[in-house]
Amino acid sequence: MNPRAAGLVFLAASCGFAQTIVIKNVRVIDATGAPETKPMSVAIEGERIAEIAKRIRHVPRTAVVIDGKGEFLIPGLWDMHIHLGTPEIFFPLLVANGITGVREMFTGIPMPVIRQWRSRRDAPRIVAPGFLDGPPMLWSGPAPPGAFAVATAQEGRDAVLALARSGVDFLKIYSSVPREAYFAIAEEAHALRMPFAGHVPEAVSPLEASDAGQLSEEHLNGILLACSTREEELRKERVAMMLDRNMAPEERMRELAWPDSKMLDQSYDEHKAQILFETFVRNGTWQTPTLSILEGFARARQPDFVNDPRRKYLFKGWSEQWDPRKTYFLKDLSPEQYGEWEARIQALLARYEKLVGDMHRAGVEFLAGTDANGFNPVYPGFGLHEELKLLVKSGLTPMEALQSATRNAAMYFGQLSSGGTIEKGKAADVVLLGADPLKDIGNTEKIAGVVMRGRYYSRENLDKLLDEAAARAAQSAGQ
């Protein structure tokens, strides 16, 4: 992890608030892979776990004591691919869902604003990037703050230096970065010890990106293509499509985001796949599948999704964008055409679930992320629990899915010594559950309480946060 980010991820500077919290009679699921404990007591002092024992002998009179009888304690969850929005909506939804940290994957929020948010006691831990894409980024207007469009190797190097000076935590690479510029960015980032992650550019293979040191690859982009016997031919077609100014942008976005999995399956090569997965394992390349975003688009017209009561937490503009008739890259489709794309998305989701299972059996490591951003059909906060269910459906055990949002985040940041699991001396961001997530990963939704930044949120507190978020969303609808 970038040295600039060290210390701010799992044990951020205290906001001047110190409190002793004791959770007694609770079964601890520490996310190390060990089975849950018998009922124990966990003492928290400030923002660290001070003691884990059958009984805490010296409890200050001013301590907050919580009886966790019949409940389970897990580490705070991380959404490792999210695009933050207004904190008055996002922060309550995140904390109420046990999410105590996020990897912000670039929303154009200036770093000075991110730094201000980090100082808020109600904010989860935030790690945020600078953004690098190719010239097509400028087709829709000037680059947002913290973003660079690069066309050449030198422009890539210059952008990395500029972003490093700006104090970003890592670099996010996007789809249209040219091949020569990508490898120059990788070389410069390596020299500066600056992590880089994100989309694998269309002109680069996932295997090459892994060998170049890309720390994580998002959305499973390009992996089926990299396992195809027609890889070179199909990659050229996708690059040409991406650069075709005559192609409607809506059509381009659909084709690049949702490849035809049935067509790719026809040329899928198990030997190529084995080599690719072994490369990921050897290089320690993390994968963030974000299956929940595909599920959201696949379910966008289903009655239970349209009538979900959680829509009360969405700004009016978000909810409207979830309607395929209004989504900017879908609204040009006829109902029949949308039905065809809906089937394609559903097929791609099923194929990606199998792909995750295959990679998992090969030893590839995963991070849990949602791609929630307010406009994507994934509920901020709630969507992470859906992602964990999808990971289990894909072949991970409940423990492994839980680790993808806890221990693995700490490993990814190089900070397993200070967080990610429930152990003495580590960060005390923890979640109290009313049922065992190792029996049913869906039980991560049964949140009885959260400790974040040394502060205890009871179920009553969390419900109040949700009520405040709903009220804020309702205000937007009346504006």
C-alpha distance (Angstrom), angle and dihedral (degrees) to the residues before:
residue distance angle dihedral
M1 . . .
N2 3.78 . .
P3 3.83 108.3 .
R4 3.82 88.4 -128.2
A5 3.78 89.5 66.1
A6 3.80 95.2 47.5
G7 3.77 111.1 115.3
L8 3.78 96.2 14.5
V9 3.78 99.2 74.7
F10 3.79 107.5 65.3
L11 3.80 101.0 1.0
A12 3.78 105.9 34.8
A13 3.78 119.6 -179.7
S14 3.78 111.1 -75.3
C15 3.78 118.0 -103.7
G16 3.79 91.4 -137.8
F17 3.80 94.4 -87.2
A18 3.80 120.6 119.1
Q19 3.78 125.7 174.7
T20 3.78 137.8 159.3
I21 3.79 113.7 -127.2
V22 3.79 124.1 -175.7
I23 3.80 121.1 -167.5
K24 3.79 108.9 -167.7
N25 3.81 134.8 -170.7
V26 3.81 92.3 18.7
R27 3.79 129.1 139.8
V28 3.80 108.6 -126.9
I29 3.79 122.0 -141.5
D30 3.78 98.1 -172.5
A31 3.87 96.4 -175.2
T32 3.80 92.6 -127.6
G33 3.79 88.2 113.1
A34 3.79 93.4 -99.4
P35 3.81 118.0 128.2
E36 3.77 119.1 -99.6
T37 3.78 115.5 -79.4
K38 3.76 129.5 -120.6
P39 3.82 112.8 -99.0
M40 3.81 108.4 -52.7
S41 3.79 140.0 167.2
V42 3.79 122.9 -117.0
A43 3.80 120.5 -161.3
I44 3.81 119.0 -157.5
E45 3.78 122.1 -166.7
G46 3.77 115.3 -171.3
E47 3.80 104.0 -43.2
R48 3.81 99.6 -24.9
I49 3.76 136.3 82.2
A50 3.79 102.9 -113.3
E51 3.80 101.2 -178.6
I52 3.80 143.0 -2.2
A53 3.79 113.1 -163.2
K54 3.76 144.5 134.7
R55 3.78 87.0 -101.1
I56 3.82 131.6 7.6
R57 3.78 105.4 -134.5
H58 3.78 102.2 -165.4
V59 3.79 112.4 45.1
P60 3.83 115.7 169.1
R61 3.79 114.9 -124.3
T62 3.80 89.0 -122.4
A63 3.81 93.4 54.4
V64 3.79 122.0 119.4
V65 3.80 105.4 -123.2
I66 3.81 118.8 -160.8
D67 3.78 123.0 -170.1
G68 3.80 106.6 -139.8
K69 3.78 96.1 -179.8
G70 3.80 109.6 156.2
E71 3.81 91.0 8.0
F72 3.80 136.4 107.8
L73 3.79 130.4 -133.0
I74 3.81 121.3 -145.9
P75 3.82 132.1 171.1
G76 3.79 117.4 -90.5
L77 3.79 112.1 -84.1
W78 3.81 126.7 -115.6
D79 3.79 126.1 -150.0
M80 3.78 98.9 -149.9
H81 3.81 96.2 -168.5
I82 3.78 116.3 38.3
H83 3.79 136.9 131.8
L84 3.80 108.3 -141.5
G85 3.78 123.8 -136.2
T86 3.77 133.5 -177.6
P87 3.81 107.8 -21.1
E88 3.80 93.2 -136.6
I89 3.81 87.2 69.4
F90 3.79 104.9 25.2
F91 3.81 100.9 44.8
P92 3.84 95.4 52.9
L93 3.82 91.8 45.9
L94 3.80 91.6 48.9
V95 3.80 97.5 46.7
A96 3.81 92.9 43.0
N97 3.80 87.3 56.1
G98 3.80 94.1 51.1
I99 3.81 93.6 -105.1
T100 3.79 107.4 144.5
G101 3.81 98.2 166.5
V102 3.80 139.7 32.0
R103 3.76 138.9 -169.9
E104 3.80 100.3 -140.1
M105 3.81 105.4 -146.6
F106 3.81 96.8 -158.3
T107 3.76 126.4 -70.7
G108 3.80 97.7 168.8
I109 3.81 92.5 -97.4
P110 3.83 107.8 150.7
M111 3.80 115.0 -116.2
P112 3.84 92.8 -120.2
V113 3.82 87.4 60.7
I114 3.81 91.3 47.5
R115 3.81 88.8 52.2
Q116 3.81 90.4 51.7
W117 3.80 90.6 50.4
R118 3.80 91.1 50.4
S119 3.81 89.9 60.8
R120 3.81 92.6 57.1
R121 3.78 116.0 102.9
D122 3.81 90.8 -143.1
A123 3.81 93.5 54.6
P124 3.79 125.1 98.6
R125 3.80 117.0 -130.4
I126 3.81 108.1 -76.6
V127 3.81 127.8 -155.5
A128 3.81 112.2 -175.4
P129 3.82 137.6 -174.2
G130 3.75 144.6 -150.8
F131 3.80 114.5 -120.0
L132 3.80 131.9 -123.7
D133 3.78 125.2 -173.1
G134 3.78 137.7 149.6
P135 3.81 129.9 -96.4
P136 3.84 94.3 -78.9
M137 3.80 86.5 73.5
L138 3.81 87.5 73.9
W139 3.80 94.6 55.2
S140 3.80 90.1 88.2
G141 3.80 95.9 43.6
P142 3.81 141.1 -70.7
A143 3.80 120.5 -24.8
P144 3.82 115.3 -92.9
P145 3.83 121.7 -117.6
G146 3.79 111.6 -65.5
A147 3.82 94.3 20.0
F148 3.80 131.1 110.3
A149 3.79 130.0 -167.5
V150 3.82 108.6 -150.2
A151 3.78 128.9 -169.3
T152 3.81 102.6 170.8
A153 3.78 139.7 38.9
Q154 3.81 91.6 -107.3
E155 3.79 92.4 50.3
G156 3.80 87.8 51.7
R157 3.81 92.5 52.5
D158 3.80 92.0 46.3
A159 3.81 91.3 50.1
V160 3.80 92.3 51.2
L161 3.80 90.9 51.8
A162 3.80 92.1 47.9
L163 3.80 92.9 49.2
A164 3.79 91.9 46.3
R165 3.81 89.4 54.3
S166 3.81 90.4 49.5
G167 3.82 90.8 61.7
V168 3.80 101.4 -116.4
D169 3.79 115.4 161.8
F170 3.80 96.9 -132.1
L171 3.80 142.7 -16.5
K172 3.78 124.4 -98.2
I173 3.79 114.9 -151.0
Y174 3.79 119.4 -155.4
S175 3.78 136.5 -156.7
S176 3.81 105.0 -91.7
V177 3.81 99.9 49.6
P178 3.84 104.9 130.0
R179 3.76 117.4 -114.3
E180 3.83 96.7 -113.9
A181 3.79 91.7 46.3
Y182 3.81 91.7 49.1
F183 3.79 94.8 57.9
A184 3.81 91.2 44.6
I185 3.82 88.8 52.5
A186 3.80 90.4 49.3
E187 3.82 91.6 50.2
E188 3.82 93.8 47.6
A189 3.79 92.7 44.9
H190 3.80 90.3 51.3
A191 3.80 90.9 51.0
L192 3.83 90.1 52.2
R193 3.83 93.9 41.7
M194 3.79 87.3 -121.5
P195 3.83 113.9 151.4
F196 3.77 118.0 -133.0
A197 3.77 128.7 -163.5
G198 3.78 141.2 153.0
H199 3.79 136.7 85.9
V200 3.76 118.4 2.9
P201 3.83 102.1 -121.7
E202 3.79 115.1 -112.3
A203 3.82 90.3 -117.2
V204 3.83 92.7 55.5
S205 3.80 129.5 64.3
P206 3.82 121.5 -127.1
L207 3.81 88.3 -119.4
E208 3.82 91.5 54.8
A209 3.81 90.6 46.5
S210 3.79 90.4 52.4
D211 3.80 91.9 49.8
A212 3.83 89.3 47.5
G213 3.81 89.8 58.9
Q214 3.80 102.9 -103.7
L215 3.79 102.1 166.4
S216 3.79 97.8 -149.5
E217 3.77 136.6 8.0
E218 3.80 118.3 -147.7
H219 3.81 134.6 -139.5
L220 3.84 94.4 -0.2
N221 3.81 85.7 -86.0
G222 3.78 113.1 -179.7
I223 3.80 97.0 -2.6
L224 3.80 97.0 114.6
L225 3.79 87.6 45.0
A226 3.81 90.6 51.5
C227 3.81 88.8 54.8
S228 3.80 93.0 52.2
T229 3.78 125.4 105.0
R230 3.83 84.6 -140.7
E231 3.81 94.0 53.3
E232 3.81 98.2 125.5
E233 3.81 94.2 46.6
L234 3.81 95.1 45.2
R235 3.80 93.4 44.6
K236 3.81 90.5 55.8
E237 3.80 89.0 51.4
R238 3.80 92.5 52.0
V239 3.82 93.4 47.4
A240 3.81 90.1 49.7
M241 3.80 90.3 49.5
M242 3.80 91.6 49.7
L243 3.81 91.3 53.3
D244 3.82 97.1 41.5
R245 3.81 106.4 115.4
N246 3.81 90.9 -172.2
M247 3.78 93.5 60.6
A248 3.80 116.4 94.4
P249 3.82 107.9 -105.9
E250 3.80 91.3 -132.7
E251 3.79 91.5 55.8
R252 3.81 91.7 45.2
M253 3.80 92.0 52.4
R254 3.80 92.9 50.0
E255 3.79 94.4 47.8
L256 3.81 94.2 47.4
A257 3.81 96.1 42.4
W258 3.80 97.9 44.4
P259 3.82 112.5 33.4
D260 3.78 119.8 -169.8
S261 3.80 101.4 -94.3
K262 3.80 93.2 -171.0
M263 3.79 91.2 57.4
L264 3.81 91.9 46.7
D265 3.79 91.0 48.6
Q266 3.78 90.7 60.0
S267 3.82 90.2 66.8
Y268 3.82 98.4 32.2
D269 3.81 110.6 138.5
E270 3.81 117.1 -157.3
H271 3.80 92.6 -158.7
K272 3.81 92.7 53.5
A273 3.79 88.7 47.5
Q274 3.80 91.5 52.1
I275 3.81 91.8 51.6
L276 3.81 91.2 47.9
F277 3.80 94.4 49.4
E278 3.81 91.7 46.2
T279 3.81 88.2 52.9
F280 3.81 90.9 53.4
V281 3.80 90.6 50.5
R282 3.80 94.3 45.9
N283 3.82 93.4 48.3
G284 3.80 96.1 39.9
T285 3.81 91.8 -121.2
W286 3.80 110.7 172.5
Q287 3.80 122.5 -144.2
T288 3.81 123.6 -147.3
P289 3.83 105.0 -167.7
T290 3.87 98.6 -176.2
L291 3.80 89.3 -161.3
S292 3.80 90.0 165.3
I293 3.81 92.6 71.9
L294 3.80 90.7 56.2
E295 3.79 90.2 47.2
G296 3.80 89.4 51.0
F297 3.79 93.2 54.7
A298 3.81 91.2 42.8
R299 3.82 91.1 54.1
A300 3.81 99.4 36.7
R301 3.83 94.4 112.6
Q302 3.80 98.4 39.2
P303 3.84 114.2 113.3
D304 3.81 95.2 -127.1
F305 3.80 89.4 53.8
V306 3.81 95.7 43.8
N307 3.82 91.6 47.8
D308 3.81 97.3 41.0
P309 3.84 107.2 141.5
R310 3.81 89.3 -139.1
R311 3.80 88.2 76.7
K312 3.79 86.0 88.0
Y313 3.81 87.0 78.3
L314 3.80 93.7 59.1
F315 3.78 126.9 94.1
K316 3.79 110.3 -118.1
G317 3.80 92.2 -108.6
W318 3.80 92.1 53.6
S319 3.79 94.8 51.7
E320 3.80 92.0 47.3
Q321 3.80 91.3 51.4
W322 3.80 90.2 55.5
D323 3.81 88.9 65.8
P324 3.84 105.4 94.2
R325 3.81 88.0 -142.8
K326 3.82 88.3 63.7
T327 3.83 103.8 31.0
Y328 3.79 103.0 114.2
F329 3.82 95.9 -129.6
L330 3.83 95.2 42.2
K331 3.79 105.7 37.7
D332 3.83 92.4 84.4
L333 3.82 90.4 65.2
S334 3.79 124.6 97.2
P335 3.83 115.8 -127.1
E336 3.81 89.4 -102.2
Q337 3.82 92.2 49.9
Y338 3.79 91.2 47.9
G339 3.79 89.8 51.7
E340 3.81 89.1 55.6
W341 3.82 91.8 49.8
E342 3.81 90.9 46.0
A343 3.81 89.6 55.9
R344 3.80 89.8 47.6
I345 3.80 91.6 52.4
Q346 3.80 91.6 48.5
A347 3.80 90.7 50.6
L348 3.80 91.3 48.2
L349 3.81 91.4 50.9
A350 3.82 90.9 51.8
R351 3.81 90.7 48.1
Y352 3.81 91.9 48.2
E353 3.80 90.7 51.2
K354 3.80 88.8 55.9
L355 3.80 90.1 45.3
V356 3.80 91.5 53.4
G357 3.79 89.7 50.8
D358 3.80 92.0 50.1
M359 3.81 92.6 48.2
H360 3.79 91.1 46.0
R361 3.79 91.9 54.3
A362 3.80 87.9 50.4
G363 3.83 90.4 56.0
V364 3.81 100.3 -103.1
E365 3.83 112.7 153.3
F366 3.81 124.1 -130.6
L367 3.79 139.8 -151.8
A368 3.80 122.5 -155.1
G369 3.80 113.9 -123.8
T370 3.80 136.2 152.1
D371 3.83 109.8 -162.6
A372 3.81 86.3 -134.1
N373 3.79 111.8 166.1
G374 3.77 106.3 152.0
F375 3.80 93.7 -97.7
N376 3.81 98.2 57.6
P377 3.82 112.5 81.6
V378 3.80 94.3 -107.1
Y379 3.79 121.3 104.2
P380 3.81 110.2 -122.0
G381 3.80 107.3 -115.1
F382 3.79 97.0 1.6
G383 3.80 91.4 62.3
L384 3.80 93.3 68.9
H385 3.79 90.7 66.0
E386 3.80 88.6 52.2
E387 3.82 89.1 51.8
L388 3.81 91.1 53.1
K389 3.81 90.1 52.1
L390 3.80 90.7 50.1
L391 3.81 91.1 50.3
V392 3.81 90.1 53.0
K393 3.79 89.6 46.9
S394 3.82 87.1 53.2
G395 3.80 93.4 56.1
L396 3.81 108.9 -83.0
T397 3.79 117.7 125.8
P398 3.82 117.0 -118.3
M399 3.82 88.5 -104.6
E400 3.80 91.8 51.8
A401 3.80 91.5 47.8
L402 3.81 90.0 49.5
Q403 3.81 90.0 49.7
S404 3.81 90.3 53.1
A405 3.81 87.5 67.2
T406 3.82 98.5 36.6
R407 3.80 123.5 19.5
N408 3.79 94.1 25.8
A409 3.79 92.1 54.9
A410 3.80 89.5 55.6
M411 3.80 91.2 46.9
Y412 3.80 90.5 49.1
F413 3.80 91.2 53.7
G414 3.80 92.0 44.5
Q415 3.80 90.0 -117.7
L416 3.77 105.4 111.0
S417 3.81 87.9 126.4
S418 3.81 90.3 65.5
G419 3.79 106.3 32.3
G420 3.78 151.0 -9.0
T421 3.81 96.8 84.4
I422 3.79 135.2 53.6
E423 3.79 104.5 -104.3
K424 3.78 134.7 131.3
G425 3.80 112.9 -78.8
K426 3.78 95.3 18.5
A427 3.79 130.3 114.4
A428 3.77 111.8 -67.2
D429 3.80 98.5 -140.4
V430 3.81 99.2 131.4
V431 3.79 140.3 156.9
L432 3.80 126.8 -139.4
L433 3.82 113.4 -145.8
G434 3.78 129.8 -164.2
A435 3.82 94.0 -144.1
D436 3.79 139.3 29.1
P437 3.84 113.4 -84.7
L438 3.81 91.2 -165.6
K439 3.79 89.4 65.8
D440 3.81 93.4 43.9
I441 3.79 121.6 5.5
G442 3.80 87.6 -151.7
N443 3.80 86.7 73.9
T444 3.82 89.1 78.8
E445 3.81 83.1 82.0
K446 3.82 92.3 61.0
I447 3.79 94.2 85.3
A448 3.80 117.2 176.0
G449 3.79 97.3 173.1
V450 3.80 145.5 -17.9
V451 3.79 133.0 -143.9
M452 3.79 113.4 -157.4
R453 3.80 129.6 163.1
G454 3.80 90.0 -5.7
R455 3.80 93.8 -55.1
Y456 3.79 126.0 115.7
Y457 3.81 118.7 -139.0
S458 3.79 112.8 -164.7
R459 3.79 121.2 -155.2
E460 3.79 86.7 -98.7
N461 3.81 90.5 53.6
L462 3.80 91.3 48.9
D463 3.79 92.2 49.7
K464 3.79 88.8 52.0
L465 3.81 89.9 53.0
L466 3.79 89.8 52.5
D467 3.81 91.5 48.2
E468 3.81 89.6 52.0
A469 3.81 91.1 50.1
A470 3.81 90.6 49.9
A471 3.80 91.0 49.5
R472 3.80 90.9 50.6
A473 3.81 90.5 50.2
A474 3.80 91.1 48.4
Q475 3.81 89.8 53.3
S476 3.79 89.5 55.5
A477 3.80 90.7 53.8
G478 3.78 90.6 56.1
Q479 3.78 94.9 49.4
